[in-house]
């Protein structure tokens, strides 16, 4: 029997707030252990949580970015469990009334556009972090109470590679939207993988196996590359799979069973008595909507369509939004946007890297770059001259026209003037002229170089070549 994998992902993302979800402690990575804590973080008796409004805004914003419906009624619940990294012995989380539901993420996959539906995006508090040493263990509660958004997908993924591309697309959306920095090395993004196999074409799902706490997207892909064949071997060998939770051993590159899976009622959910339900109004939602940005995939496809850019250039302007905005400003009204893109990517970006200059500190204005390119198109300066002018523009912030006028860099395009230079060079180098007439094409390049030298680099190179060929073929 042929089987097919069915994959759903639960992605946990730390939100980009200055303080934690229920208190004023800093949401900060790298502080000494147990220094960003207070009675609220540590679950002391009698303390009361106060919701971080920016975390609520970022949750609603994420819902909009993921094409979700943002709920007009959301509430928090207590999820009860006992573990050393959860000081209250319960986690405050949205359960049956989450802030965002029924969305989707579109992303590029295998030459087309794939869509994964989003079941829900709900807000909850992060837990502390356990550290295990040779003879003892410790807990750092700095992370406890950090706002955490759990984004749950429908089981629409069908392969390890598809899961990997979805996770990267999701991360790009969250970074572009200013929701999270998504720094995986700092634990800002973690992922649980749910995977099962079913007979191909069957509507029924197989036993769900959950793989916990992937700390890298490549780890999630490798875990699936191991787990799918493992399940297939069991089923094809006549065995049965039971719903369970497994862990990924990144060193051995295997999954190992941790426990049979708890059901929701095992957590004894009940409404959080210390927090009112959240009922956002129209004005509040309108404020959040003003923070919605263009999605990365939409931006890429628009750059390719509106400016006829190749995918690689468009991707560059998606990855670096500020650079893309500079390009758009420079390309406004330009005849050849691709030429503008070349100058931005190959010249401006390279110069910024070379000088260690950030884009907001660049003195060169987008309209100045457009003027420079127009001077080339109008045959007023050559490409070689333009490189020199660009360097001065970058350093001083002056316009191209001002620099060209001051330096006397105007290109010579007058036919009579160029013919005079060509006649002098042909007369001075008769052997090279005869070599060209005898079929040695390289001799023409030598003569062109001599003309450019005689004109101090100001002659129009294209016209030089045309006039030399015409004179030598007489």
Order of alpha helices (4+ residues) and beta strands (2+ residues): beta-alpha-beta-beta-beta-beta-beta-beta-beta-beta-alpha-beta-beta-alpha-beta-beta-beta-alpha-alpha-alpha-alpha-alpha-alpha-alpha-alpha-alpha-alpha-alpha-alpha-alpha
